[in-house]
């Protein structure tokens, strides 16, 4: 039942991000002189690709943790959740680095506003996923069998984490590649 509730909630989150994508494409379509992104905007696409791969790989580590919980291997599952946490934290730290050192600011132009709003809200979702993993690890402490609802909680956190990864792929593609 928890998994269904998480999926319904993620549907509402999808609608939220859909509005951001709609704003992005509307503003992009109405860009001055058809130039997008505006001159002077420079993003480090190579580093973006590297950290996108880091975030996407964290989906695989999280899914492996779910599989281990299904086979009642809690100790190894906790290890893979920690690895997922480290990968997600690395992605978030890179995003903070980008925010600090990007030449375009949120007030520079519409692209800057969209970049900071979209990546900021996504970063908030990544942060909340990391917090969920901390609570999950707290719930999974000890080597005993765990409670009957543990698997559904791990799956719920996993669904959320996969959602965050998929949204990033869309955001990254729009912000870094669409010219």
C-alpha atoms as an extended CHARMM CRD file, in Angstrom:
* protein
*
       179  EXT
         1         1  UNK       CA              0.0000000000        0.0000000000        0.0000000000  PROA      1               0.0000000000
         2         2  UNK       CA              2.8780000000        2.3780000000        0.7620000000  PROA      2               0.0000000000
         3         3  UNK       CA              4.2920000000        1.8980000000       -2.7420000000  PROA      3               0.0000000000
         4         4  UNK       CA              0.9750000000        2.9400000000       -4.3030000000  PROA      4               0.0000000000
         5         5  UNK       CA              0.8620000000        6.0650000000       -2.1470000000  PROA      5               0.0000000000
         6         6  UNK       CA              4.4240000000        6.9350000000       -3.1400000000  PROA      6               0.0000000000
         7         7  UNK       CA              3.5790000000        6.4840000000       -6.8260000000  PROA      7               0.0000000000
         8         8  UNK       CA              0.5250000000        8.7560000000       -6.5230000000  PROA      8               0.0000000000
         9         9  UNK       CA              2.6250000000       11.3810000000       -4.7340000000  PROA      9               0.0000000000
        10        10  UNK       CA              5.3320000000       11.0980000000       -7.4020000000  PROA      10              0.0000000000
        11        11  UNK       CA              2.6230000000       11.6960000000      -10.0070000000  PROA      11              0.0000000000
        12        12  UNK       CA              1.9260000000       15.0520000000       -8.3680000000  PROA      12              0.0000000000
        13        13  UNK       CA              5.6590000000       15.7860000000       -8.3250000000  PROA      13              0.0000000000
        14        14  UNK       CA              5.7590000000       14.9480000000      -12.0220000000  PROA      14              0.0000000000
        15        15  UNK       CA              3.0520000000       17.5400000000      -12.6400000000  PROA      15              0.0000000000
        16        16  UNK       CA              5.0980000000       20.0770000000      -10.6730000000  PROA      16              0.0000000000
        17        17  UNK       CA              8.1960000000       19.4860000000      -12.7930000000  PROA      17              0.0000000000
        18        18  UNK       CA              6.0490000000       19.4470000000      -15.9440000000  PROA      18              0.0000000000
        19        19  UNK       CA              5.1210000000       23.0460000000      -15.1840000000  PROA      19              0.0000000000
        20        20  UNK       CA              8.8170000000       23.9250000000      -14.9600000000  PROA      20              0.0000000000
        21        21  UNK       CA              9.4950000000       22.2510000000      -18.3030000000  PROA      21              0.0000000000
        22        22  UNK       CA              6.5310000000       24.1000000000      -19.8330000000  PROA      22              0.0000000000
        23        23  UNK       CA              7.9300000000       27.4030000000      -18.5760000000  PROA      23              0.0000000000
        24        24  UNK       CA             11.3520000000       26.4990000000      -19.9460000000  PROA      24              0.0000000000
        25        25  UNK       CA             10.0600000000       25.7040000000      -23.4350000000  PROA      25              0.0000000000
        26        26  UNK       CA              7.7520000000       28.7350000000      -23.4970000000  PROA      26              0.0000000000
        27        27  UNK       CA             10.5340000000       31.1360000000      -22.5530000000  PROA      27              0.0000000000
        28        28  UNK       CA             12.9370000000       29.3920000000      -24.9160000000  PROA      28              0.0000000000
        29        29  UNK       CA             10.4610000000       29.6770000000      -27.8110000000  PROA      29              0.0000000000
        30        30  UNK       CA             10.1090000000       33.4020000000      -27.1920000000  PROA      30              0.0000000000
        31        31  UNK       CA             13.8310000000       34.1360000000      -26.7800000000  PROA      31              0.0000000000
        32        32  UNK       CA             15.0470000000       37.4240000000      -28.1970000000  PROA      32              0.0000000000
        33        33  UNK       CA             16.2330000000       36.9880000000      -31.7990000000  PROA      33              0.0000000000
        34        34  UNK       CA             15.7870000000       33.2240000000      -31.4240000000  PROA      34              0.0000000000
        35        35  UNK       CA             19.1150000000       32.9470000000      -29.5570000000  PROA      35              0.0000000000
        36        36  UNK       CA             19.0980000000       30.3810000000      -26.7580000000  PROA      36              0.0000000000
        37        37  UNK       CA             20.7780000000       30.2980000000      -24.3280000000  PROA      37              0.0000000000
        38        38  UNK       CA             21.6080000000       34.0110000000      -24.2640000000  PROA      38              0.0000000000
        39        39  UNK       CA             25.1640000000       35.0450000000      -25.1770000000  PROA      39              0.0000000000
        40        40  UNK       CA             27.6010000000       34.8250000000      -22.2890000000  PROA      40              0.0000000000
        41        41  UNK       CA             26.0180000000       31.6880000000      -20.8370000000  PROA      41              0.0000000000
        42        42  UNK       CA             28.6180000000       29.0010000000      -20.3130000000  PROA      42              0.0000000000
        43        43  UNK       CA             28.0140000000       25.6410000000      -18.6380000000  PROA      43              0.0000000000
        44        44  UNK       CA             30.6230000000       22.9660000000      -18.0550000000  PROA      44              0.0000000000
        45        45  UNK       CA             28.9240000000       20.2140000000      -20.0420000000  PROA      45              0.0000000000
        46        46  UNK       CA             31.6960000000       17.6470000000      -19.4800000000  PROA      46              0.0000000000
        47        47  UNK       CA             31.4840000000       17.9420000000      -15.6920000000  PROA      47              0.0000000000
        48        48  UNK       CA             27.6930000000       17.8970000000      -16.0360000000  PROA      48              0.0000000000
        49        49  UNK       CA             27.8570000000       14.6220000000      -17.9460000000  PROA      49              0.0000000000
        50        50  UNK       CA             30.2040000000       13.1000000000      -15.3680000000  PROA      50              0.0000000000
        51        51  UNK       CA             27.9400000000       13.9740000000      -12.4490000000  PROA      51              0.0000000000
        52        52  UNK       CA             24.8430000000       12.9460000000      -14.3820000000  PROA      52              0.0000000000
        53        53  UNK       CA             26.4720000000        9.5320000000      -14.7300000000  PROA      53              0.0000000000
        54        54  UNK       CA             27.1930000000        9.6020000000      -10.9960000000  PROA      54              0.0000000000
        55        55  UNK       CA             23.5200000000       10.2870000000      -10.2440000000  PROA      55              0.0000000000
        56        56  UNK       CA             22.2680000000        7.6910000000      -12.7310000000  PROA      56              0.0000000000
        57        57  UNK       CA             24.6430000000        5.0870000000      -11.2930000000  PROA      57              0.0000000000
        58        58  UNK       CA             23.1260000000        5.7940000000       -7.8730000000  PROA      58              0.0000000000
        59        59  UNK       CA             19.8270000000        4.4660000000       -9.2040000000  PROA      59              0.0000000000
        60        60  UNK       CA             21.5050000000        1.1530000000       -9.9050000000  PROA      60              0.0000000000
        61        61  UNK       CA             23.0790000000        0.9990000000       -6.4340000000  PROA      61              0.0000000000
        62        62  UNK       CA             19.7150000000        1.8040000000       -4.8300000000  PROA      62              0.0000000000
        63        63  UNK       CA             17.9640000000       -0.8550000000       -6.8770000000  PROA      63              0.0000000000
        64        64  UNK       CA             20.6040000000       -3.3740000000       -5.8630000000  PROA      64              0.0000000000
        65        65  UNK       CA             19.9210000000       -2.4810000000       -2.2210000000  PROA      65              0.0000000000
        66        66  UNK       CA             16.2170000000       -3.1990000000       -2.7850000000  PROA      66              0.0000000000
        67        67  UNK       CA             17.1040000000       -6.5610000000       -4.2670000000  PROA      67              0.0000000000
        68        68  UNK       CA             19.2870000000       -7.3820000000       -1.2720000000  PROA      68              0.0000000000
        69        69  UNK       CA             16.4640000000       -6.4940000000        1.1320000000  PROA      69              0.0000000000
        70        70  UNK       CA             14.1610000000       -8.7900000000       -0.8510000000  PROA      70              0.0000000000
        71        71  UNK       CA             16.6460000000      -11.5940000000       -0.1860000000  PROA      71              0.0000000000
        72        72  UNK       CA             16.9170000000      -10.5650000000        3.4920000000  PROA      72              0.0000000000
        73        73  UNK       CA             20.5430000000       -9.4880000000        3.2450000000  PROA      73              0.0000000000
        74        74  UNK       CA             20.1310000000       -6.3190000000        5.3200000000  PROA      74              0.0000000000
        75        75  UNK       CA             23.8080000000       -5.7730000000        6.0510000000  PROA      75              0.0000000000
        76        76  UNK       CA             24.7810000000       -5.6590000000        2.3770000000  PROA      76              0.0000000000
        77        77  UNK       CA             21.6730000000       -3.6210000000        1.5710000000  PROA      77              0.0000000000
        78        78  UNK       CA             22.7110000000       -0.9830000000        4.1060000000  PROA      78              0.0000000000
        79        79  UNK       CA             26.1510000000       -0.8470000000        2.4870000000  PROA      79              0.0000000000
        80        80  UNK       CA             24.6020000000       -0.1990000000       -0.9420000000  PROA      80              0.0000000000
        81        81  UNK       CA             22.2900000000        2.4480000000        0.4800000000  PROA      81              0.0000000000
        82        82  UNK       CA             25.3680000000        4.1750000000        1.9320000000  PROA      82              0.0000000000
        83        83  UNK       CA             27.0350000000        3.9940000000       -1.4960000000  PROA      83              0.0000000000
        84        84  UNK       CA             23.8820000000        5.5150000000       -3.0270000000  PROA      84              0.0000000000
        85        85  UNK       CA             23.9900000000        8.2470000000       -0.3810000000  PROA      85              0.0000000000
        86        86  UNK       CA             27.6270000000        9.0220000000       -1.2100000000  PROA      86              0.0000000000
        87        87  UNK       CA             26.9010000000        9.2030000000       -4.9450000000  PROA      87              0.0000000000
        88        88  UNK       CA             23.8830000000       11.4490000000       -4.3620000000  PROA      88              0.0000000000
        89        89  UNK       CA             25.9000000000       13.6880000000       -2.0290000000  PROA      89              0.0000000000
        90        90  UNK       CA             28.6370000000       13.9770000000       -4.6440000000  PROA      90              0.0000000000
        91        91  UNK       CA             26.0570000000       15.0410000000       -7.2110000000  PROA      91              0.0000000000
        92        92  UNK       CA             24.5920000000       17.6180000000       -4.8310000000  PROA      92              0.0000000000
        93        93  UNK       CA             28.0330000000       19.0340000000       -3.9780000000  PROA      93              0.0000000000
        94        94  UNK       CA             28.7550000000       19.4010000000       -7.6960000000  PROA      94              0.0000000000
        95        95  UNK       CA             25.4820000000       21.2390000000       -8.1150000000  PROA      95              0.0000000000
        96        96  UNK       CA             26.4560000000       23.5970000000       -5.2950000000  PROA      96              0.0000000000
        97        97  UNK       CA             29.8190000000       24.1520000000       -6.9950000000  PROA      97              0.0000000000
        98        98  UNK       CA             28.0190000000       25.0120000000      -10.2480000000  PROA      98              0.0000000000
        99        99  UNK       CA             25.7520000000       27.4520000000       -8.4520000000  PROA      99              0.0000000000
       100       100  UNK       CA             28.7220000000       29.2320000000       -6.9130000000  PROA      100             0.0000000000
       101       101  UNK       CA             30.8870000000       29.4870000000      -10.0180000000  PROA      101             0.0000000000
       102       102  UNK       CA             28.5600000000       29.7200000000      -13.0240000000  PROA      102             0.0000000000
       103       103  UNK       CA             28.9640000000       33.0360000000      -14.8220000000  PROA      103             0.0000000000
       104       104  UNK       CA             25.2290000000       33.4580000000      -15.3590000000  PROA      104             0.0000000000
       105       105  UNK       CA             23.3200000000       34.4260000000      -12.2260000000  PROA      105             0.0000000000
       106       106  UNK       CA             19.6190000000       34.0510000000      -11.4880000000  PROA      106             0.0000000000
       107       107  UNK       CA             19.0690000000       37.7470000000      -12.1850000000  PROA      107             0.0000000000
       108       108  UNK       CA             21.1440000000       37.9180000000      -15.4080000000  PROA      108             0.0000000000
       109       109  UNK       CA             18.4960000000       36.7520000000      -17.8730000000  PROA      109             0.0000000000
       110       110  UNK       CA             15.5970000000       34.3530000000      -18.2600000000  PROA      110             0.0000000000
       111       111  UNK       CA             17.9350000000       31.4140000000      -18.8270000000  PROA      111             0.0000000000
       112       112  UNK       CA             19.7110000000       32.1500000000      -15.5520000000  PROA      112             0.0000000000
       113       113  UNK       CA             16.3800000000       32.3070000000      -13.7290000000  PROA      113             0.0000000000
       114       114  UNK       CA             15.2660000000       29.0120000000      -15.2380000000  PROA      114             0.0000000000
       115       115  UNK       CA             18.6200000000       27.3660000000      -14.5260000000  PROA      115             0.0000000000
       116       116  UNK       CA             18.5990000000       28.3030000000      -10.8530000000  PROA      116             0.0000000000
       117       117  UNK       CA             14.9170000000       27.5400000000      -10.3080000000  PROA      117             0.0000000000
       118       118  UNK       CA             15.0140000000       24.1630000000      -12.0680000000  PROA      118             0.0000000000
       119       119  UNK       CA             18.3260000000       22.9430000000      -10.6660000000  PROA      119             0.0000000000
       120       120  UNK       CA             17.5270000000       24.3670000000       -7.2470000000  PROA      120             0.0000000000
       121       121  UNK       CA             14.2180000000       22.5820000000       -6.9470000000  PROA      121             0.0000000000
       122       122  UNK       CA             15.8010000000       19.4010000000       -8.2380000000  PROA      122             0.0000000000
       123       123  UNK       CA             18.6280000000       19.8160000000       -5.7200000000  PROA      123             0.0000000000
       124       124  UNK       CA             16.0310000000       20.1610000000       -2.9700000000  PROA      124             0.0000000000
       125       125  UNK       CA             14.4960000000       16.8740000000       -4.1000000000  PROA      125             0.0000000000
       126       126  UNK       CA             17.9290000000       15.2010000000       -4.0990000000  PROA      126             0.0000000000
       127       127  UNK       CA             18.5280000000       16.5240000000       -0.5850000000  PROA      127             0.0000000000
       128       128  UNK       CA             15.1660000000       15.1660000000        0.5870000000  PROA      128             0.0000000000
       129       129  UNK       CA             16.0590000000       11.7940000000       -0.9480000000  PROA      129             0.0000000000
       130       130  UNK       CA             19.3170000000       11.7980000000        1.0070000000  PROA      130             0.0000000000
       131       131  UNK       CA             17.3900000000       12.5940000000        4.2080000000  PROA      131             0.0000000000
       132       132  UNK       CA             15.0350000000        9.7110000000        3.4480000000  PROA      132             0.0000000000
       133       133  UNK       CA             18.0460000000        7.4160000000        3.0850000000  PROA      133             0.0000000000
       134       134  UNK       CA             19.3490000000        8.5060000000        6.4930000000  PROA      134             0.0000000000
       135       135  UNK       CA             15.9940000000        7.6330000000        8.0830000000  PROA      135             0.0000000000
       136       136  UNK       CA             15.9630000000        4.3780000000        6.1390000000  PROA      136             0.0000000000
       137       137  UNK       CA             19.4140000000        3.4560000000        7.4270000000  PROA      137             0.0000000000
       138       138  UNK       CA             18.2380000000        4.2610000000       10.9540000000  PROA      138             0.0000000000
       139       139  UNK       CA             15.2850000000        1.9520000000       10.4910000000  PROA      139             0.0000000000
       140       140  UNK       CA             17.5240000000       -0.8130000000        9.1390000000  PROA      140             0.0000000000
       141       141  UNK       CA             20.0850000000       -0.7520000000       11.9680000000  PROA      141             0.0000000000
       142       142  UNK       CA             20.9490000000       -4.0940000000       13.4380000000  PROA      142             0.0000000000
       143       143  UNK       CA             21.3720000000       -7.4380000000       11.7570000000  PROA      143             0.0000000000
       144       144  UNK       CA             18.0960000000       -8.9870000000       12.9200000000  PROA      144             0.0000000000
       145       145  UNK       CA             15.3510000000       -9.6390000000       10.4000000000  PROA      145             0.0000000000
       146       146  UNK       CA             13.6830000000       -6.2380000000       10.5200000000  PROA      146             0.0000000000
       147       147  UNK       CA              9.9640000000       -5.5620000000       10.5250000000  PROA      147             0.0000000000
       148       148  UNK       CA              7.4630000000       -6.7810000000        7.9120000000  PROA      148             0.0000000000
       149       149  UNK       CA              7.0510000000       -3.3110000000        6.3770000000  PROA      149             0.0000000000
       150       150  UNK       CA             10.7400000000       -2.7260000000        5.8260000000  PROA      150             0.0000000000
       151       151  UNK       CA             10.7730000000       -3.8780000000        2.2140000000  PROA      151             0.0000000000
       152       152  UNK       CA              7.9510000000       -1.5370000000        1.2070000000  PROA      152             0.0000000000
       153       153  UNK       CA              9.7330000000        1.4230000000        2.8250000000  PROA      153             0.0000000000
       154       154  UNK       CA             12.9620000000        0.5860000000        0.9860000000  PROA      154             0.0000000000
       155       155  UNK       CA             10.9790000000        0.2890000000       -2.2500000000  PROA      155             0.0000000000
       156       156  UNK       CA              9.2510000000        3.6260000000       -1.6060000000  PROA      156             0.0000000000
       157       157  UNK       CA             12.5670000000        5.4170000000       -1.0890000000  PROA      157             0.0000000000
       158       158  UNK       CA             13.8630000000        3.6580000000       -4.1930000000  PROA      158             0.0000000000
       159       159  UNK       CA             10.9050000000        4.8580000000       -6.2910000000  PROA      159             0.0000000000
       160       160  UNK       CA             11.5260000000        8.4080000000       -5.1260000000  PROA      160             0.0000000000
       161       161  UNK       CA             15.2480000000        8.1530000000       -5.9190000000  PROA      161             0.0000000000
       162       162  UNK       CA             14.5920000000        6.7910000000       -9.4050000000  PROA      162             0.0000000000
       163       163  UNK       CA             12.1400000000        9.6350000000       -9.9810000000  PROA      163             0.0000000000
       164       164  UNK       CA             14.7680000000       12.1940000000       -8.9680000000  PROA      164             0.0000000000
       165       165  UNK       CA             17.2420000000       10.6060000000      -11.3980000000  PROA      165             0.0000000000
       166       166  UNK       CA             14.7890000000       10.5570000000      -14.2950000000  PROA      166             0.0000000000
       167       167  UNK       CA             13.8210000000       14.1770000000      -13.7290000000  PROA      167             0.0000000000
       168       168  UNK       CA             17.4960000000       15.1380000000      -13.7460000000  PROA      168             0.0000000000
       169       169  UNK       CA             18.0200000000       13.4820000000      -17.1210000000  PROA      169             0.0000000000
       170       170  UNK       CA             15.2580000000       15.6880000000      -18.5410000000  PROA      170             0.0000000000
       171       171  UNK       CA             16.5550000000       18.8230000000      -16.8190000000  PROA      171             0.0000000000
       172       172  UNK       CA             20.1350000000       18.1510000000      -17.8530000000  PROA      172             0.0000000000
       173       173  UNK       CA             19.1170000000       17.5570000000      -21.4470000000  PROA      173             0.0000000000
       174       174  UNK       CA             17.1360000000       20.8020000000      -21.6000000000  PROA      174             0.0000000000
       175       175  UNK       CA             19.5580000000       23.0360000000      -19.7350000000  PROA      175             0.0000000000
       176       176  UNK       CA             22.8400000000       21.7420000000      -21.1260000000  PROA      176             0.0000000000
       177       177  UNK       CA             22.0830000000       20.4770000000      -24.6400000000  PROA      177             0.0000000000
       178       178  UNK       CA             19.1470000000       22.3650000000      -26.1440000000  PROA      178             0.0000000000
       179       179  UNK       CA             20.6100000000       25.2750000000      -28.0720000000  PROA      179             0.0000000000
